[in-house]
């Protein structure tokens, strides 16, 4: 879990040909299945410390990934003709 866990998920899922969105879906399911299996107090404590960071990352990723760049550029009045060939 945590930053290293997220990096490992992207690495593993990338090797399997999954998209970032699919990787996060896989990771969420893995957390859901693994959490009840934690058997030691220290394991549960460490997981609790890391889970807020992981869920924060999920939210940030989903927010950034849902951004429509074309709409942003349109709002900024940026067009394809911005760069003039000289």
N, C-alpha and C positions, 0 to 999 in steps of 0.2 A: 504494500500500500504506500501511499505518499507519492512523492515525485518520482522516485526510482521505480515504484510499482507501475505508475502510469507509463513511464518510458519503456519498461519491459513489455507492457501490454501492446504498445504501438509497434515495437520491434517484432514481437511474436506474431501479431496479427498481420503485420506487413509481409512477413515471410509466408504467411498462409494466403496472401492475396486479398485480404479484407481491407475495406476502406476505413478511414478514421472513424466514421460514424458507426460502422459495423463493429469496430474494435471497442468503442465505448459501450455499445449495447452488450457485447460479449462480457466486458469487464463488470458492468452493472449486474448482470446475471450471476457472474462468478462470485461477486461480493454477497449477493443475496443468498446464494447456496452455502458459502463458506462461513459467514458470520455465526450461524447457530452452532457450527462445529468447533469453534474456538474452545479449547479445554482448560487453559490455564488462566489464572487471574492476570498475569503479566501480559499474556497474549491478548486478552480482552481489553486491557488498559491501553496497550500500544495501538490496537485497532481503533479504539475510540478516539485516541489522539490524532490519528491520521485520517479518519473518515471525513471529518469536516473539510479538510484540505481537498480530498478527492472529490467530494460533492461540489465544492466550490469550483474546482476545475471543470467538472461536467457542465455546470451552469455557464461558466465563462465560454467554454468551447461551443456550447449550443447557441449562445447569444451571438458570438462572433461568426459562427458558421451560417447563421440565418440571415446575415446581412446581405442585402442585394446591392452589389457594387454599382450596377447600372442606375438604380434609383438614387443612390448617393451622388453619383456624378451628375445626374440630371438636376438634382436639387442645387448643386454647386455651379450649374450652367457650364459644365465641362463637356465638350464634344470631341469627336474624333479629329476635328480640324484644329485642335489647340496647338499642335506641333506643326510649325511651318517649315517646309523644306527650303533650305537656303541655297 
